[in-house]
Amino acid sequence: MARPYWQRCIAHFDDEVATFIKDYFSDQQRRCLVVAAAGFDPRSRQIATLLAATLGNRLHGLFIREERGTPDTNLVAAAERNANALQATVPSSEIRSVEIFGSDNAPVAGTRIASLIAGYHISDGTTDVILDMTALSIGIGFPAARLLLEYCEKAGIAFHIMIASNPELDDEIASEPGDRPMAVRGFAGADQTGSTLDVARIWIPQLAKGRSAALNDIGRSLGETYKICPVVPFPARDPRRADALIAEYGPQLVDEWQVDPRDLVYISEHDPLDCYRTLSTLKARYDETVDQIFAPSIVLSPIGSRVMAAGALMAAIEHDLPVHYIETIRYDFDPNKPLIAAQPDLVVHLLLSGQAYQEAEPMEQAATEPSFAGQVAP
C-alpha cells in the first residue's frame, strides 16, 4: 500500500518528544500499548518511563526478552534489573521471551516474534501502539514493526515508533555475528523471478563500528552487485564519525567492494526521515535510469544505528525493498562500566499511521499487498 504521506511524516526530537507525550497522551480517552525490549541495554527503560509519567494506568506493556545461547552473567543481571524496573514502571505489562536461534542453531527470531505478535491480544479501546526500537535487534524489530503497522492501519489505531539513541554507547556494544546471512522475515522484497530482464542489484550497507565481518558475509551472500553504496552518518554528533568509519572499512571499500567515493551515502545520525527520503529518492532515480534495460533491485543492510535503521524500515515497507542481515550470536558489553565519552541520549518519535493522516491519504488506495500476518506459522 502506498504511503506518500510519509514524505510529511510527523516527527519529534529530544525535548519535543516529552512535550508531545505530555500534550497528546493527556487526553484521558487514550489507551496505549508499548512494545519494547527488556534486555541489558541501559536505554531500555527510557521510553516506557516517559510514557508512564503521563499515561499512568492507561499504559500497557509487552516487553521482549531476546534469548541467545549462554550470555555473560553481567548482561543477564542487567537484563533482569531492566525487566523488573519496566514492570514496576508499567504494572499492566508482561514479559515474553523470544528465542533467537532454534535447536539446530538456525536463526528463528522472525518466525518467533511474528507468532508472538499475531497471537497477542491488543486490548479493546487501545488507541495507540508504540514500538520502542531502542534495544530491539533488527531480526525482531523489523518484523514487529511491519505486523503492528499492518494491524494499526486496519484497525484505525495510531502507530508510533520511538527510539532513545546514543551513538557513543552503540560503539561500546560489541557483537559476534552468526554464519547465516539472510533476509529479515517479511522483508524478502518483490519477487523478480519472472522478470525477462537481468537483475541489477545495488547493495546499501550501513557502516557501523566493529561490524565489518558481518557486512562482509552479507555482501558475499548477495553475489554479484552492480554497485555498492555504503551509508555513513553525517551530520553526526561527532563530526569525525563518518571519517572514522571510512578509515575502519578502508580495505573493504577499496579492495573488496571497490566503492567509488561518489557512491557513499551520507545520512543524518539523528533524523530517520533523512534516511527514508534519501533511500526513496535513490530508488526512484535508479528505477528510472534502468527502466526497460535491467530489473532494478536495492538491498538494505541497516545493522548500525536504530535511528537510521528506522528510516530504512520505512523505505523498505514503502517500496518493498529486501533487507538482509546476519543474526548476532552474543554481545560483549559491561553495563557497569561508565562510558569514557558519556553523552545524553537522542530521543526520536515518529507517527506512522493514525487519524492525523486521514486527510492526506488518497481517495482510492492501491491494491493491498498480501498480508504479512498470513505468513505467521500456526
C-alpha positions as a printed Julia matrix, in Angstrom:
378×3 Matrix{Float64}:
   0.0     0.0     0.0
   1.44    3.38   -0.99
   2.04    5.8     1.87
   3.01    9.08    0.21
   2.09   10.97    3.4
   5.29    9.64    4.99
   7.08   12.3     2.99
   5.46   14.66    5.51
   5.78   12.26    8.42
   5.06   13.72   11.86
   8.26   13.55   13.88
   9.63   14.93   17.14
  13.15   15.07   18.52
  14.71   15.25   22.0
  12.78   17.65   24.29
   9.98   17.83   21.72
   9.23   14.16   22.4
   8.48   14.73   26.08
   6.3    17.7    25.16
   4.43   15.63   22.58
   3.84   12.79   25.04
   2.51   15.18   27.7
   0.19   17.03   25.3
  -1.0    14.09   23.2
  -1.47   11.45   25.89
  -3.0    13.76   28.49
  -6.3    13.02   26.71
  -7.96   10.59   29.12
  -9.57    8.7    26.23
  -6.2     7.46   25.01
  -5.12    3.93   25.84
  -1.64    2.89   24.79
   0.32   -0.32   24.27
   4.11   -0.07   24.24
   6.15   -2.92   22.76
   9.81   -2.79   23.73
  12.91   -4.78   24.64
  13.62   -5.94   28.19
  17.32   -6.58   27.67
  20.63   -5.4    29.08
  20.75   -2.1    27.18
  20.86    0.83   29.66
  18.42    2.75   27.43
  15.72    0.08   27.66
  13.64    1.89   30.3
  13.71    5.43   28.97
  10.72    5.46   26.59
   8.45    3.46   28.92
   9.32    5.84   31.76
   8.44    8.88   29.66
   5.11    7.34   28.65
   4.16    6.14   32.13
   4.63    9.6    33.61
   1.65   10.86   31.57
  -0.43    7.76   30.86
  -0.3     6.04   34.24
  -2.65    3.04   34.3
  -3.72    3.79   30.72
  -0.4     2.34   29.56
   0.05   -1.39   28.88
   3.31   -3.09   28.0
   4.63   -6.05   26.07
   8.34   -6.4    26.82
  10.52   -8.76   24.79
  13.47  -10.71   26.2
  15.74  -11.82   23.34
  17.32  -15.13   24.37
  20.67  -16.01   22.81
  22.7   -19.03   23.87
  24.65  -18.51   27.11
  25.15  -14.77   27.62
  27.58  -13.18   30.08
  26.3   -13.15   33.66
  26.67   -9.35   33.85
  24.36   -8.96   30.86
  21.81  -11.36   32.36
  21.83   -9.41   35.62
  21.41   -6.1    33.77
  18.52   -7.55   31.77
  16.83   -8.75   34.95
  17.16   -5.3    36.51
  15.7    -3.65   33.44
  12.85   -6.17   33.25
  11.92   -5.64   36.89
  12.11   -1.86   36.5
   9.93   -1.95   33.38
   7.24   -3.99   35.13
   7.35   -1.62   38.09
   7.01    1.34   35.75
   4.22   -0.3    33.71
   2.33   -2.59   36.13
  -0.12   -3.67   33.42
   2.54   -5.46   31.39
   4.04   -8.81   30.65
   7.46  -10.05   29.64
   7.79  -12.63   26.88
  10.98  -14.46   25.96
  11.82  -14.96   22.29
  14.44  -17.5    21.26
  16.68  -16.07   18.56
  18.11  -19.45   17.46
  16.42  -22.81   17.12
  17.66  -26.17   18.36
  19.73  -26.53   15.17
  21.24  -23.06   15.69
  19.31  -21.67   12.73
  18.01  -18.09   13.21
  14.29  -18.19   14.06
  13.81  -14.7    15.54
  11.47  -13.5    12.79
   9.21  -16.55   13.0
   9.03  -16.4    16.8
   8.23  -12.68   17.06
   5.67  -12.94   14.26
   3.92  -15.78   16.07
   4.01  -13.88   19.36
   2.51  -10.69   17.94
  -0.06  -12.5    15.82
  -1.3   -14.3    18.93
  -1.15  -11.3    21.27
  -4.48   -9.7    22.17
  -4.39   -5.93   21.95
  -6.96   -4.71   24.44
 -10.24   -3.27   23.23
 -10.19    0.5    23.43
  -6.49    0.78   22.6
  -5.99    3.99   20.63
  -2.21    3.95   20.18
   0.52    1.34   19.74
   4.15    2.34   20.26
   7.08    0.23   19.14
  10.18    1.21   21.1
  13.02    0.16   18.78
  15.75    1.37   21.15
  17.11   -2.05   22.1
  15.33   -4.44   19.72
  17.51   -6.27   17.23
  16.79   -5.91   13.5
  15.57   -9.52   13.32
  12.93   -8.75   15.97
  12.21   -5.05   15.46
  11.58   -5.06   11.71
   9.02   -7.91   11.63
   7.33   -6.48   14.74
   7.07   -3.06   13.1
   5.54   -4.45    9.92
   2.98   -6.56   11.75
   1.98   -3.83   14.17
   1.73   -1.21   11.42
  -0.47   -3.51    9.36
  -2.72   -4.17   12.35
  -2.98   -0.5    13.28
  -3.79    0.61    9.74
  -6.61   -1.93    9.51
  -7.95   -1.12   12.98
  -7.68    2.65   12.66
  -5.19    2.86   15.53
  -2.26    5.28   15.66
   1.11    3.56   15.28
   4.25    5.2    16.63
   7.96    4.37   16.66
  10.14    5.77   19.42
  13.9     5.43   19.91
  16.37    6.51   22.57
  19.65    6.62   20.67
  23.22    7.06   21.85
  25.88    6.55   19.16
  28.69    6.56   21.71
  27.02    3.75   23.65
  26.43    1.82   20.41
  30.17    1.9    19.79
  30.77    0.27   23.19
  28.5    -2.72   22.48
  30.43   -5.35   20.52
  28.7    -8.28   18.86
  29.66  -11.66   17.44
  27.84  -12.35   14.16
  26.42  -15.71   13.18
  27.26  -17.51    9.97
  23.94  -17.34    8.08
  23.21  -14.1     6.24
  19.54  -13.95    5.34
  16.59  -11.7     4.59
  14.69  -10.33    7.57
  11.33  -12.09    7.88
   8.73  -10.17    5.88
  11.42   -8.21    4.03
  12.42  -10.51    1.19
  11.47   -7.84   -1.34
   9.5    -8.05   -4.57
   9.61  -11.36   -6.45
  11.69  -10.87   -9.61
  11.96  -14.48  -10.73
   9.54  -13.88  -13.58
  11.41  -10.88  -14.98
  12.77  -11.18  -18.51
  15.45   -8.61  -17.69
  18.72   -9.2   -15.92
  18.66   -8.04  -12.3
  20.99   -5.12  -11.49
  21.42   -5.11   -7.72
  22.51   -2.18   -5.58
  23.54   -3.05   -2.03
  23.27   -0.32    0.61
  25.09   -1.44    3.8
  25.07    0.83    6.83
  28.59    1.1     8.18
  28.91    0.67   11.95
  31.88    0.29   14.24
  33.06   -3.3    14.64
  30.56   -4.76   12.16
  32.89   -5.3     9.2
  32.88   -9.12    9.47
  29.08   -9.22    9.43
  28.85   -6.88    6.44
  31.49   -8.88    4.58
  29.46  -12.07    4.99
  26.24  -10.34    3.94
  27.9    -8.88    0.85
  29.3   -12.24   -0.22
  25.92  -13.92    0.25
  24.29  -11.46   -2.17
  26.56  -12.45   -5.03
  27.14  -10.09   -7.93
  26.16   -6.48   -7.35
  26.01   -3.66   -9.87
  27.02   -1.12   -7.26
  27.66   -0.87   -3.51
  26.64    2.36   -1.8
  27.69    2.34    1.88
  25.8     4.56    4.32
  27.78    6.73    6.73
  26.39    9.06    9.43
  26.66   12.72    8.52
  25.78   15.07   10.05
  26.61   13.34   13.33
  27.15   14.37   16.93
  30.82   13.52   16.46
  31.71   15.37   13.25
  34.52   12.87   12.58
  32.38    9.75   12.95
  31.99    9.3     9.18
  35.75    9.71    8.65
  36.49    7.14   11.36
  34.17    4.59    9.75
  35.61    5.16    6.29
  39.09    4.61    7.75
  37.96    1.44    9.58
  36.38    0.0     6.44
  39.11    1.27    4.11
  40.37   -2.13    2.86
  36.83   -3.35    2.19
  35.74   -0.15    0.49
  38.76   -0.09   -1.82
  39.86   -3.69   -2.36
  36.78   -5.86   -1.89
  33.76   -3.67   -2.57
  35.52   -1.29   -5.0
  33.35    1.62   -3.89
  33.55    4.85   -5.85
  33.8     7.71   -3.28
  30.9     9.37   -5.1
  28.7     6.41   -4.15
  28.93    6.96   -0.39
  25.51    7.85    1.03
  25.58   10.47    3.8
  22.59   10.3     6.15
  21.79   12.18    9.34
  22.6    10.28   12.51
  19.64   11.86   14.31
  16.85   12.07   11.72
  15.31    8.83   10.4
  13.31   10.79    7.84
  16.55   11.85    6.17
  17.34    8.16    5.66
  13.81    7.38    4.43
  13.72   10.26    1.95
  17.25    9.64    0.69
  16.58    5.95    0.04
  13.21    6.74   -1.57
  14.87    9.26   -3.9
  17.66    6.83   -4.74
  15.15    4.13   -5.63
  13.07    6.45   -7.83
  16.12    7.62   -9.74
  17.54    4.12  -10.15
  14.22    2.73  -11.37
  14.03    5.5   -13.98
  17.66    5.04  -15.05
  17.46    1.29  -15.77
  13.84    1.19  -16.94
  13.4    -1.43  -19.71
  17.12   -2.28  -19.51
  17.55   -4.05  -16.18
  15.29   -5.18  -13.37
  16.32   -2.88  -10.51
  16.93   -4.3    -7.05
  18.02   -2.34   -3.97
  19.05   -4.38   -0.91
  19.37   -2.72    2.5
  21.53   -3.82    5.44
  20.82   -1.37    8.32
  22.83   -3.06   11.05
  24.0     0.01   12.98
  22.15    2.97   14.5
  18.48    2.28   15.28
  17.6     5.84   14.24
  18.99    5.32   10.76
  17.52    1.81   10.72
  14.05    3.26   11.37
  14.35    5.31    8.19
  15.49    2.22    6.29
  12.49    0.35    7.73
  10.12    3.0     6.37
  11.75    2.85    2.92
  11.69   -0.95    2.89
   7.96   -1.04    3.73
   7.04    1.77    1.35
   8.95    0.37   -1.64
   9.0    -3.37   -0.83
  12.8    -3.48   -0.56
  14.67   -6.55    0.67
  16.53   -6.21    3.97
  19.45   -8.57    4.58
  21.22   -9.02    7.89
  23.11  -11.56    9.96
  21.88  -12.53   13.41
  24.03  -11.83   16.45
  25.21  -14.84   18.47
  26.32  -12.9    21.52
  27.01   -9.38   22.77
  30.06   -8.12   24.64
  29.34   -5.16   26.9
  29.99   -4.2    30.51
  26.81   -2.46   31.76
  28.6    -1.4    34.95
  31.44    0.39   33.17
  30.94    4.17   32.76
  31.3     5.47   29.21
  34.52    7.34   28.52
  32.69    9.95   26.43
  29.25    9.95   28.05
  26.67   11.92   26.07
  22.92   12.41   26.61
  20.58   10.14   24.7
  18.98   11.39   21.49
  15.22   10.71   21.53
  13.11   10.34   18.38
   9.37    9.9    17.81
   7.68    9.0    14.52
   3.93    8.76   13.88
   3.44    6.28   11.03
  -0.34    5.88   10.98
  -3.46    7.29   12.53
  -6.15    9.91   12.27
  -3.62   12.68   11.63
  -3.02   11.25    8.14
  -6.59   10.52    7.07
  -6.95   13.66    5.0
  -3.58   13.02    3.37
  -4.48    9.53    2.18
  -5.59    9.2    -1.46
  -9.3     8.67   -2.08
  -8.58    5.4    -3.85
  -5.98    3.21   -2.25
  -3.8     0.94   -4.34
  -4.44   -2.77   -4.04
  -3.17   -4.01   -0.71
  -0.15   -6.3    -0.8
  -0.53   -9.83    0.63
  -0.91   -9.74    4.4
   2.34  -10.36    6.29
   0.23  -11.78    9.09
  -0.64  -14.62    6.74
   3.0   -15.73    6.87
   2.86  -16.41   10.6
   3.36  -20.05   11.43
   0.48  -21.58   13.4
